[in-house]
Amino acid sequence: MFIVRKKVYFCAAHRLHSPHLSNKKNKETYGKCNSPNFHGHNYEVEVEVKGEIDPKTGMVINFKELGDLIENEIIEKWDHKNLNIDVEDLNDIIPTAENIAKKIWEILERKLTQGKLHSITVGEKESNIVTYLGENRKE
């Protein structure tokens, strides 16, 4: 079994605010990330695909095809956007790193034609990193 990893970057603004919490509790929970005027991050995303080597190609998945998929489905739609307002994929979702990773998984899993998703890792900076392993993972 092999794991192939593709790393990409995008920049976006967001606001963390839950409709289930009071304004005071939102401020306490999310701090600066609850700014009504939004704030931005330089996101780093790692997509890991697992699988065996295809004897015809010598690859688990073609890096260019994986990169094109991520570019078309995520980067083109999310880069330099407001995740709360401009990104249809994130409507009605609090755009935490956890929810971003889960949504990327859901989008890419439907479109992946080689290998299987192993993990999605989203970092807002070097110290705030989340890895999502999928819903039905057996470990």
C-alpha positions in Angstrom: 0.0 0.0 0.0 1.3 3.4 -0.9 0.2 6.9 0.2 0.5 9.7 -2.4 0.5 13.3 -0.9 -0.3 16.5 -2.8 0.1 19.8 -1.1 -1.7 23.0 -2.2 -2.3 26.5 -0.9 -5.1 29.0 -1.0 -5.9 32.3 0.7 -9.4 33.1 2.0 -11.3 35.1 4.6 -13.8 33.7 7.0 -15.7 34.4 10.2 -16.3 31.8 12.9 -19.8 32.4 14.2 -22.4 29.9 15.3 -26.1 30.7 15.1 -26.5 28.3 18.0 -24.5 30.5 20.4 -25.1 34.0 21.8 -22.9 36.9 20.5 -21.1 36.8 23.8 -20.5 33.1 23.7 -19.4 33.3 20.0 -16.8 36.0 21.0 -15.6 33.9 24.0 -15.4 30.7 21.8 -13.8 32.1 18.7 -12.0 35.2 19.8 -10.5 37.2 17.0 -11.9 34.7 14.5 -15.4 36.0 15.4 -14.7 39.4 13.9 -17.9 40.7 12.1 -15.6 42.1 9.4 -14.0 38.7 8.8 -10.3 37.9 8.8 -8.0 35.9 6.5 -5.6 32.9 6.4 -3.1 31.4 4.1 -4.4 27.8 4.1 -2.2 24.8 3.4 -4.0 21.7 2.3 -2.6 18.2 2.0 -4.6 15.5 0.2 -3.4 11.9 0.7 -4.5 9.2 -1.6 -3.8 5.5 -0.8 -3.6 2.6 -3.1 -1.5 0.1 -4.9 0.7 0.8 -7.9 -1.1 0.4 -11.3 1.2 -2.0 -13.2 0.3 -0.1 -16.5 1.3 3.3 -15.2 3.7 2.6 -12.3 1.6 5.1 -10.2 -1.1 5.0 -7.6 -2.5 8.2 -9.0 -1.0 10.7 -11.5 0.2 13.7 -9.6 -0.9 16.0 -12.4 -4.5 14.6 -12.5 -4.7 14.8 -8.7 -3.4 18.4 -8.8 -5.9 19.3 -11.6 -8.8 17.8 -9.6 -7.9 19.8 -6.5 -7.3 23.0 -8.5 -10.7 22.7 -10.4 -12.8 21.6 -7.4 -11.3 23.6 -4.5 -8.7 26.2 -5.4 -10.5 27.9 -8.3 -13.7 28.1 -6.2 -12.2 29.0 -2.8 -9.0 31.0 -3.4 -9.2 34.7 -2.5 -12.8 34.3 -1.5 -14.8 34.9 1.6 -15.6 31.3 2.8 -18.8 32.4 4.5 -20.3 34.4 1.6 -18.6 33.5 -1.7 -18.2 29.7 -1.5 -21.4 27.8 -2.2 -19.8 24.5 -0.9 -19.6 26.0 2.6 -23.1 27.6 2.8 -24.6 27.0 6.3 -21.3 25.6 7.6 -19.1 27.3 10.2 -15.8 27.4 8.2 -13.5 26.0 10.9 -10.5 24.0 9.8 -12.3 20.9 10.7 -15.4 21.7 8.6 -13.1 22.8 5.7 -11.2 19.5 5.8 -14.5 17.5 5.9 -16.0 19.4 3.0 -12.8 19.0 0.8 -13.0 15.2 1.5 -16.7 15.1 0.4 -16.0 17.1 -2.8 -12.9 15.1 -3.8 -14.1 11.7 -2.8 -17.0 11.9 -5.4 -14.5 12.9 -8.2 -11.5 10.7 -7.4 -11.0 8.0 -10.1 -7.8 6.4 -8.9 -6.9 5.2 -5.4 -8.9 6.1 -2.3 -8.8 9.2 -0.1 -6.6 8.5 3.0 -6.7 11.9 4.7 -7.2 15.6 4.2 -5.1 18.0 6.3 -5.8 21.7 6.6 -3.6 24.2 8.3 -4.4 27.8 9.0 -0.8 28.3 10.1 2.0 26.0 11.2 0.5 25.6 14.7 -3.3 25.2 13.8 -3.6 22.0 11.8 -6.5 19.5 11.4 -6.5 16.1 9.7 -9.7 14.4 8.6 -9.7 10.7 8.0 -13.3 10.2 6.7 -16.5 9.0 8.3 -16.3 5.2 7.6 -12.6 4.6 8.2 -11.7 1.3 9.9 -8.6 1.5 12.0 
